[in-house]
Amino acid sequence: MALIKLAALTKSFTNGHEKNEVIHKTDLELKAGKFLALTGPSGSGKTTLLTIIGALQTPSTGKIWFNGQDISTLSEAQRSKLRLKDFGFILQASNLIPFLTVQEQLILVDKLNKQSPQTKWQKELLERLGIWERRDSAVNDLSGGEKQRAAIARALYGRPKIIFADEPTASLDSKRAVEVVKMFADLAHQEGVLIIMITHDERLLQYCDETLYMIDGNLQRATNESKNNNN
């Protein structure tokens, strides 16, 4: 069964008397354990589609199912609970809490999920992302790349079923960007996480299982010839 299913989904915005359809009728099924790239020109509707699938926006028409549940009609409180429990977000702005340290960002996730601190998982994540030595640093003391890596750690820490990543490597150097996408591929293939990553960096597509193209609100899909071999 598909983890995510879209049926006849559209999204429109109204400006005065003018209606602008930014997502045209879209049908899509996505399975767990896949690392997908979502690419296309700026303004083509990629971020809008990502936030709709992630229950941050509602579609204008159509349906979205997550694990067989129709989430397109959930209340905001129900969507918030779903995002906290099952979804992880890495947005272009890190959205970290400025007065907390890197490690405290993760501890807050434990508190929100009412679970015991996962100290081993904290260290594993922060070490792999190269910021373990910065765990006691406040957000304002981090570089742009360190903030982004801390945001990635926070998104992955709760072990969500789906990761929604909007240009997650934009502020990273090329070496660190490759390390991060390889980490995403490992999580997808070894832990069964579905990862959807918006990117304009064509060098990263080779590490993804499949590429989805968004052009003028129309979604196209094509299986990558180069599969990630985790090397």
C-alpha positions as CSV (number, residue, x, y, z in Angstrom):
1,M,0.0,0.0,0.0
2,A,1.2,3.5,-0.8
3,L,2.3,5.6,2.2
4,I,1.1,8.8,0.5
5,K,-1.6,8.9,-2.2
6,L,-2.9,12.0,-4.0
7,A,-6.1,11.8,-6.0
8,A,-7.2,14.7,-8.4
9,L,-5.4,17.2,-6.1
10,T,-5.4,20.9,-7.1
11,K,-4.4,24.1,-5.4
12,S,-5.6,27.5,-6.4
13,F,-5.2,31.0,-5.0
14,T,-7.6,33.9,-5.7
15,N,-6.3,37.5,-6.2
16,G,-9.3,39.7,-6.5
17,H,-11.4,38.3,-9.3
18,E,-8.5,36.3,-10.8
19,K,-8.0,32.7,-9.9
20,N,-4.5,31.2,-10.2
21,E,-4.2,27.5,-10.2
22,V,-0.7,26.7,-9.0
23,I,-1.1,22.9,-8.8
24,H,-3.0,21.3,-11.6
25,K,-4.9,18.1,-11.2
26,T,-2.4,15.6,-9.7
27,D,-2.5,11.9,-9.0
28,L,0.4,10.4,-7.2
29,E,1.3,7.3,-5.1
30,L,4.5,7.2,-3.0
31,K,5.8,4.2,-1.0
32,A,7.8,4.0,2.2
33,G,11.6,3.5,1.9
34,K,12.1,5.8,-1.0
35,F,14.3,8.9,-1.4
36,L,12.7,11.2,-4.0
37,A,13.9,14.5,-5.5
38,L,11.4,17.1,-6.5
39,T,12.8,19.6,-9.0
40,G,11.8,22.2,-11.5
41,P,11.9,25.9,-12.2
42,S,11.4,28.5,-9.4
43,G,7.7,29.3,-9.1
44,S,6.5,26.0,-10.6
45,G,4.7,24.9,-7.5
46,K,7.2,22.6,-5.8
47,T,7.0,24.1,-2.3
48,T,3.3,24.4,-2.5
49,L,3.0,20.7,-3.3
50,L,5.4,19.8,-0.6
51,T,3.5,21.8,2.1
52,I,0.1,20.3,1.0
53,I,1.4,16.7,1.2
54,G,2.9,17.7,4.6
55,A,-0.5,19.0,5.9
56,L,0.8,22.5,6.2
57,Q,-1.8,23.6,3.6
58,T,-5.0,22.1,2.4
59,P,-5.8,21.3,-1.2
60,S,-8.4,23.3,-3.1
61,T,-9.9,20.0,-4.5
62,G,-8.9,16.4,-4.4
63,K,-7.8,14.0,-1.6
64,I,-4.6,13.1,0.2
65,W,-4.2,9.8,2.0
66,F,-1.5,9.0,4.5
67,N,-1.3,5.4,5.6
68,G,-4.8,4.9,4.3
69,Q,-6.2,7.8,6.2
70,D,-7.8,10.8,4.4
71,I,-5.9,13.7,5.9
72,S,-7.3,16.4,3.5
73,T,-10.3,16.9,5.8
74,L,-8.6,16.8,9.2
75,S,-8.9,19.8,11.6
76,E,-5.9,22.0,12.2
77,A,-5.5,20.3,15.6
78,Q,-5.5,16.9,14.0
79,R,-3.0,18.0,11.3
80,S,-0.7,19.5,14.0
81,K,-0.7,16.2,15.9
82,L,0.1,14.3,12.6
83,R,3.0,16.7,11.8
84,L,4.4,16.3,15.3
85,K,4.2,12.5,15.3
86,D,4.8,11.3,11.8
87,F,6.2,14.1,9.7
88,G,9.6,15.8,9.8
89,F,10.3,19.2,8.0
90,I,13.5,20.8,6.8
91,L,12.6,24.2,5.4
92,Q,14.7,26.8,3.7
93,A,14.6,28.9,7.0
94,S,16.0,26.7,9.8
95,N,13.1,27.7,12.2
96,L,15.3,26.7,15.2
97,I,14.4,28.2,18.6
98,P,17.1,30.9,19.0
99,F,17.4,30.7,22.8
100,L,18.0,26.9,22.9
101,T,21.3,25.1,22.2
102,V,21.6,22.5,19.5
103,Q,21.1,19.6,21.9
104,E,18.2,21.4,23.6
105,Q,16.4,21.5,20.2
106,L,16.4,17.7,20.2
107,I,15.5,17.4,23.9
108,L,12.4,19.6,23.1
109,V,11.3,17.0,20.6
110,D,11.4,14.4,23.4
111,K,9.3,16.6,25.6
112,L,6.7,17.3,22.9
113,N,6.5,13.6,22.1
114,K,6.4,12.7,25.9
115,Q,9.3,10.3,25.6
116,S,12.6,9.7,27.4
117,P,15.7,11.4,25.9
118,Q,17.3,9.3,23.2
119,T,20.9,10.3,24.1
120,K,22.5,7.6,21.9
121,W,20.5,8.8,18.9
122,Q,21.2,12.4,19.7
123,K,25.0,11.8,19.6
124,E,24.8,9.6,16.5
125,L,22.9,12.3,14.5
126,L,25.0,15.2,15.6
127,E,28.2,13.4,15.0
128,R,27.2,12.3,11.5
129,L,26.2,15.8,10.7
130,G,29.5,17.2,12.1
131,I,28.0,19.3,14.8
132,W,28.4,17.2,18.0
133,E,31.1,19.5,19.2
134,R,28.6,22.4,18.8
135,R,25.9,20.7,20.8
136,D,26.1,23.2,23.7
137,S,26.1,26.2,21.4
138,A,23.2,28.6,21.1
139,V,21.6,29.0,17.6
140,N,22.8,32.6,17.3
141,D,26.4,31.4,17.7
142,L,26.2,29.0,14.7
143,S,27.1,29.6,11.1
144,G,24.5,29.3,8.4
145,G,25.6,25.8,7.5
146,E,25.7,24.7,11.2
147,K,22.1,26.0,11.7
148,Q,20.9,24.0,8.7
149,R,22.6,20.9,9.9
150,A,21.0,21.4,13.4
151,A,17.6,21.8,11.6
152,I,18.2,18.5,9.8
153,A,19.1,16.8,13.0
154,R,15.9,18.0,14.6
155,A,13.8,16.9,11.7
156,L,15.3,13.4,11.8
157,Y,15.4,13.0,15.5
158,G,11.8,12.1,16.1
159,R,12.1,9.2,13.6
160,P,9.2,10.4,11.4
161,K,7.7,8.3,8.7
162,I,8.2,11.1,6.1
163,I,10.8,13.8,5.8
164,F,9.8,16.9,3.7
165,A,13.0,18.7,2.8
166,D,12.9,22.1,0.9
167,E,16.4,22.8,-0.4
168,P,18.0,21.2,2.7
169,T,21.6,21.5,1.2
170,A,21.4,25.1,-0.1
171,S,23.6,26.6,2.6
172,L,26.0,23.7,2.7
173,D,29.3,23.2,0.8
174,S,29.4,20.5,-1.9
175,K,31.1,17.9,0.3
176,R,28.7,18.3,3.2
177,A,25.7,18.4,0.8
178,V,26.7,15.0,-0.6
179,E,27.2,13.6,2.9
180,V,23.7,14.8,3.9
181,V,21.9,13.3,0.9
182,K,23.8,10.0,1.4
183,M,22.5,10.1,4.9
184,F,19.0,10.6,3.6
185,A,19.4,7.7,1.2
186,D,20.5,5.4,4.1
187,L,17.6,6.4,6.2
188,A,15.1,5.7,3.4
189,H,16.6,2.4,2.5
190,Q,17.5,1.1,5.9
191,E,14.8,2.6,8.1
192,G,11.9,2.7,5.6
193,V,11.5,6.5,5.8
194,L,10.0,8.3,2.8
195,I,12.0,11.4,2.0
196,I,10.9,14.0,-0.5
197,M,13.6,16.6,-1.2
198,I,13.2,19.8,-3.3
199,T,16.5,20.6,-4.9
200,H,17.9,22.6,-7.8
201,D,21.3,20.9,-7.5
202,E,21.3,18.4,-10.3
203,R,24.5,16.8,-8.9
204,L,22.4,15.4,-6.0
205,L,19.8,13.6,-8.2
206,Q,22.1,10.6,-8.7
207,Y,21.6,9.7,-5.0
208,C,17.8,9.7,-5.2
209,D,15.7,6.7,-6.3
210,E,13.4,8.8,-8.4
211,T,13.0,12.4,-9.7
212,L,9.7,14.2,-9.8
213,Y,9.6,17.2,-12.1
214,M,7.2,20.2,-11.5
215,I,6.7,22.5,-14.5
216,D,4.0,25.2,-14.4
217,G,2.0,23.3,-11.8
218,N,2.1,20.0,-13.6
219,L,3.9,17.0,-12.0
220,Q,5.9,14.5,-14.0
221,R,7.9,11.6,-12.8
222,A,10.8,9.7,-14.2
223,T,12.9,6.9,-12.6
224,N,16.5,7.8,-12.3
225,E,19.0,5.8,-14.3
226,S,21.7,6.2,-11.7
227,K,20.6,4.5,-8.5
228,N,22.1,5.3,-5.1
229,N,24.7,2.7,-4.3
230,N,25.4,4.2,-0.9
231,N,29.1,4.6,-1.7
